[in-house]
Amino acid sequence: MQNQTKIMTFIILVIAFCQDIYSQQSLDAYIFNADSNKFVVVANAANSLSSPVDIDFYPDQNKRTFELWILNQGTVSTGGSTVIVSNANKSTRTFKYVKDGNSWHFMSMASALAFGDSLWATSADILDANHSTGRYTGPTLWPSDLSIYGVVGNPSSSQYNGSHLDMVHQSPYSKGIAFEKDLVYWVLDGYEGNLKRYDYVATHEAGGSDHSAASVQVYNEFNFTKHSTLPSHIIIDQERKYLYGCDPVGKRVFRVDITTGSYQGPLNKINNEPLAAYDEFTGLDIKDIITTGLTSPVGIDIYGDRLIVTDNATKEIILYNIIDNYSEVGRIKLSYTANPNIMGVKVGPDGQIYFADKLNKKVMMIENDKVMVLGANETLKSIINLNAYPNPSKHEWSINGNSSNEVLSVNLYNAFGELIKIPIVLQNSRSFAININNQDLRQGIYFLKLSTATNSQSIRLIKE
């Protein structure tokens, strides 16, 4: 009986550890060490910001470090544009303004952007991108090659209609867009009040016109009412396969399991655009995960086990704990101006929060030296495969890992991101022990961060 009890205790600890391995809580320092929050201007009107609504970082940090793309919504008569910031995290940042040769159509009233593996896409908050009496609007796929984007088809011609790589016109008043994989993007459709999955399948040449390879899956059981002016950004958690989105009219954040849903049958397209398929899918697993405490949620991002949401009405950035039933961690007050107009949000490669302020024509970064920087991959999965036992513990934590690289640094932080100076005994390159009998080490939650030459990982430890 005693052995069975020990086995059950061990299993419970293993389960708790598997949950804690994703418990990246470095962002909580923005809440618990709010006095350390510093608001830094990344870009403003002097850098060609006119109406910034969304932001995203170029995905390959090894090729283009801290390259931040800012989407200007533009106007009905002008179309949207972008400002590309290099070294966005440094005072030496530089800026490049790019406007497509036919952004009047392909980026008309831009509402959101999302990077894929290297290409990127935008949604458009307008009924007719032809600015006539039709309903000819949808998401556009773009190149990130700056020798093509905004260069080819500028000015637009009969041979090169701007520099876009594809556009499918089945989502007027599209409010948000999120990348899934390959050439697949999800769009929050404000015209039909539903959710759509676009697969471009193949791109055409820059500025081309053949969009017929694309297919669209329509999820009519998802109900959504568009806001008259605000976007409704969405994002996909690639590890958990959930799509999260903001609904400022419904004052909620919703979650969709993108692995669910099945083919129902063909549908009539909004217009007569030739496509490979336009079909209805049903059986999508949909859940409202946050239904209180929000007034006008707009921007959204994911970092480890934290969901980050901007509320345009309350002028706050709110953190939620994904693994604790989306409980609210706390709110970041935006003190850099009397009237912030917050839109899109993104956690950068440095672990700091960046966001767009449309009316004040700014993109801001919140610096906080208590935020524990996490590697890009470690926010999603275990990359050094650590295990800790016992955890919780009163006396000692024993840590083991199976990284192929030697551990270069081991640091312990408290729940507020403060470095704890305590002896750590390295037994070899893959295991070590931490004696926690020290009376100054209070009961509570701690974070251990290990770094190798190529990776890093943080896990949560508990002292009883």
N, C-alpha and C positions, 0 to 999 in steps of 0.2 A: 504494500500500500504506500509506504514511504517512497519507494522508487517511482511509483506511478505519479505521485505528487510532484517529485522533482522533474519528471519528464514533462508533465503538464505545465509546470512553471517555466521550463526551458522553451516550450513551444510558444507560450504566451509572450515571452521576451523576444523570441525570434520574430513573431508577428508584429510586435510593437516596433522592433528595429526596422522591419521592412517598410513600415509606415514612416518612421522617422528619417529614413534615408532620403526621402523626398522633402523633408521639412526644412526647406531653405528659408530662414526667417530674417535674413539680413535687412530686408526692407523695413522691418519693424522699428529700426532705429529712427526712421523718419517720424514715428509716432512717439516713441518713448524718449528720444533725445531731440525733440523738436527745436530746442534752443540752438542746436547745431545746424539747422537747415539754413542754407544760403541760396538765394535765388539769383542765378546767373543768366544774363541775356546771351543766348547762342546766336540769334539772328533777329533783325528787326526791319523796319521800313527802309532804313538806309541800305539794307542788303536785298532789296526788291521784294520784301514780304508785303503783300497787299491784303490777303484774306486767308491766312493759313488755317486749314481745317484738319490736316492729318500729317503724320510723320512716320518714317520707318528708316531703319538702318540697312545699308547694303549688306547682304547676308554673309559674304566671304570676307571676314576681317583680316585674313592673311594677304588678300590682294588689295583691298581698299579700306584701310583702317579708319574707323570712326567716321565713315562717310554717311551723313545724315541727309535724307531726302525729305523735303518739305513741300507739301501740296497746297498751292494757292487755289481756292475755289474759283476765283474770277467772277465774271458777271455773265449774264445771258448774251450780251453783245460781244464779249471779248473771249470767253473760254478760259480755262484754267491754265496754270503754269507751274513750274517747279523751281525751287532753289536748292542746290546741292551744296552741302557744307562739308568740307574736308577738315579733318582734325577737330571735329565738333566739340570734343572734350577739352580743348586747349585754347589759350588766348591767341595762339598763332593761327586760328582757323581761317580758312579762305572760302570764298563763295562763288558759285557759278549759277547764273540765271538762265533757264532754258524754257522756251515756249515753242511748242510744236507748230509746224507750218499750217495745220488745220485744227488747232485746239478748239476752235469755234464749234466744231462738230464732235471730235473724238474726246475732248475733255470739257464738254459743255457743262457748266455748273458742277464741277467735280466735288464729290462728297467724301471720298476715302481712297486710300491707296494700300496695296499689299504687295510685298516682294515675294517672289517664288525663289527658286534656286539661283537665278540670276536675272530673269525677266521680272516684270512687275505689271500690275494691272490697276485700273482706276474704275470707280463707279461714278454715275452721273445723275444728279438730282434735278432732272428736267423731263418734261413730257415728250418733247420732240427735239432731238439733237439737230434736226434740219431747220428748226426755228420756223416751222410752218404749222399746218393744222393736223399733222399726223401723230403717231405714237412710236417714233423711230429712235429708240434710245436703249443703251445697254452698256455692259462693261467692255473696256478696251484693254488690249494687251500691248505692252510697250517693250522696246529694247532698253537695256541699261548701258549699252555701248555708246559712249558720248561722241563717238565719231559718226553715229547714225541717228540717235535720238535728238530731235530738234534740228538736225542738219539735212538729212535726206528729206526732200519734199518741202523745203523751206526757201522760197515760197512754194505753196502747194501747186501742183500742175496736173494735167490729165494723165501723165505717166506715174507720178509719185504723189499720192494724196496724203501728204504729211509723212510722218515717220512711223506710224503705228504698225503693229504686226498682225493684229486681228481685232475685230469688233463684232459682237453679236447683239442685235437690237431687240431684245425680248424683255427688257426691264426698265420701262420708264420710271422716273422718280426712284432710282436705286439709291439706297441710303448707306450701304456699307458693303465691304468686300473682304474676303479672307482667302488665303492660299491653303490648299490641301496638299497637292502633290503634282508633279509633272506640269501639265498645262491646265490643271483643274482648279477652279475658283468658285466659291459660294457667294451668292449675292442676296442681300436683303431687299426685296422688291416692294417698293412703296405704292406702285400703281395697282397691282393685284393683291397687295397685302399678304404676300407669301414668301417662301424661301425657294431659291433656285440654285442648282448646281450646274455650272458651265464647264464643259470640257472642250477646249479649243482643238484638241487632237493634234493639229499641225498648224504652224504659222505660215503665213504667206510672206512674200518679200516685203521689206519696209515700204510702206506707202501703197501696198497692193490692195486688191478688192475681193479676192475669192475667200469667202467665209463659210463655204458650204460643208467643210469637213466637221464643223462643230456640232455637238449635241447638248441638249439641255434637259435636265430632270427637274420637274416642277412638283413642289410639295405644298399642295393646297390646304392640307390640314393644319399647317402652321398659320396662325392668325396674327396679323400685325397692322397697326394703323400708323401711317407716316406722320411725322411732325412737319408743320408747314415750312420751317426753316432749318431746324437742327438735323444733322446727320445722326445715324444710328450705327455705330461701328461694331464690327464683329471680328472674331479671331478664333483660330482653331488651335487647341491644345494637341500638338502632334503626338505626344506620349500617351495621353488618355483617350484620344480620338473623340473629343468633345468639341463642338462649336459653341462658343459663348457669344452673346450679343446684348446690346443695350436697346431699350425701348423707352424713349423719353415720354411718349404719350401714356403708355401703360405703367410708367414709373417702376420698371422691373428690369432685372437681368435674367435672361433665359439660357437654357442649356439644351443642346441637341446632340444626340448620339449619332455621329455620321456613319457608323457601321450598320445602322438600321434602315429600314425602308425597302420596298420591293416594287417591281414594275407593275403598273396597273393597266396602262394602255396609252395610245397616242392622244394628243390634245390639239386643238386648233391654236395656231400661233397668233400672237398679238398682231402681227403683220404677215405678209406673204414672203418673208425672207426665206430663201432656200437653205435648209439645214439638213444634216444627216439624220437627226432625230429630235423630236420635241415631245416628251412623254410625261405622263403623270406617274408619280411614285407615292405609295401610301405606307403606313406602318412606321413612320418616323417616331422615335422615342424623344419626346419633348417634355421639358420640365422647367417651371419657373423657380429659380433657385434663390432669388433675392426679391422680395415683394414689399418690404418696408424700409423706411429710412432714405428713400431716393425720391427726388423731385423731377430731375431731367437728366438721367444718365446718358452720356454721349460716347466718351472714349473708353477703350478697354484694352488691357494687356494681361499677360500671364508671365510670372517669374517664379519658377519652382512651385511651391504650394501656395503662392499668393496670387489672387485675382485683383487687378488694379482697375478701378473705375473712376472716371471723372464725372462730376455732377455739375452741369452748366448753371443750374439755378442756385444751388447752395454754394458754388464756387469752392469746391473741395475735391481732393483726391482721396478716395476711400480704399482701404486695403481689406481684403477678405481672406479667410483661411479656407482653402479648398478642402483639405482633409478633415476639417472640423465642421462639416456640414455648412460651409460657407459663412461661418460666423464672422462678424465684423471685428477686425483687429483695431481699427482706429481711423482717424481722419487727419489729413494734412491740410492745414489752413494756408491759403495762398496770400501771403502778406506783401508781395512785391508791388502791388498797386491797389487802389481803392475799389476798382471794378474789373476784376479779371473775367475774361470770356473764354473759358477753357473748353477745348475740343479734344483732339486726339492725344493719346499718351503712349509712351514707349519707355521701357527700361533698357538703357543702353548697355553696351558690352562692358562698361565700367561699373555696372550695378546701380548707377544713378538714374533718377527719373527725369525724363524729358517730356515736355508737353507743348501743345500749340495754343496760342491765345489769338483768336481771330480778330476781334475788334481793336485790340491794342497792337495788332500787327507784330507779334513777337513769338518766338519759340524760346522757351525757358528750360534751364536745367536746374534741378535742386541738388546742390552739393551737400553732403553730410559725411564727415570723416569717420562717423561711427558705423556707417554702412559697410558691411563685410563683402568685398567684391567676390563674386562667384564666377567660375568659368562658364562659358556659353553652354557647354554640354552638361555640366553638373547640375544645372537647374532642372534637367529633365530625367536624368537617369544616373545610376551609380557607374562611375568610370574607373574607380580604383577597387571597387568591391570590398569595402571595409566591413568588418563585423566587430562588435564591441560586447564584452561580457565581463561581469554582470552589468546590466543597465535597465533599471536604476541600480545604484550602488551607494554604500555608505563609506567604503574604505578605498577602493581602487577600481580603475577601469583598465581592462586589458584589451588592446586593440590589435587586430590582425588584418592584413590585406594581401591581395594577390596581384598587385600591379607589376608589370614587367619592367618598370623603371624604378630606380632607387628614389626613396622619399627624400626630398631636399629640405623641406621645412614642415614643422608641426606647430600649430598655434591653437590656443584655447581662448574662446571669447565667452562673455556672459550674454544674457538675453538682450542686452542693449548694444551689443557689438563692441564692447570694450575688451581689450586684450588683457588676459589674466596671466600674470607672471607666476608660474608654478613649475617645479622640476618635472621634466618629461624624460623618462629613461628609455632610450632607444636600445632594444635588445638585438636587433639586426635591421636590415633595410626594409623589412616588411612587418615588423611587430614591435610594440613598445608598451609601456605601462605608465599610468598616471596615478600617483598616490594622492588621494583626496581627503586624508585624515586631517589636513590643515584646518584649524578652527576658523580661520579667516575666510575659507571657502564655504559660503552659505549654501543651504539647501536651495535647490531650484534647477533651472534649465541652463545648459551650457552648449556651446557649439565648438566642435573640433574640426579644424581645417588642415588638410594635408595637401601638399603640392609636390608634384614630380616635375621633371623637365618639360613634360608635355601636357599634363593634366592636373586638376585639383578637385577635391571633393570635401564637402562639409557634412557632418552628421550631428544629430542632437543627442546629448547625454544628460542624464538626470542624476543629481546627487540627492539622496534621501536624507 
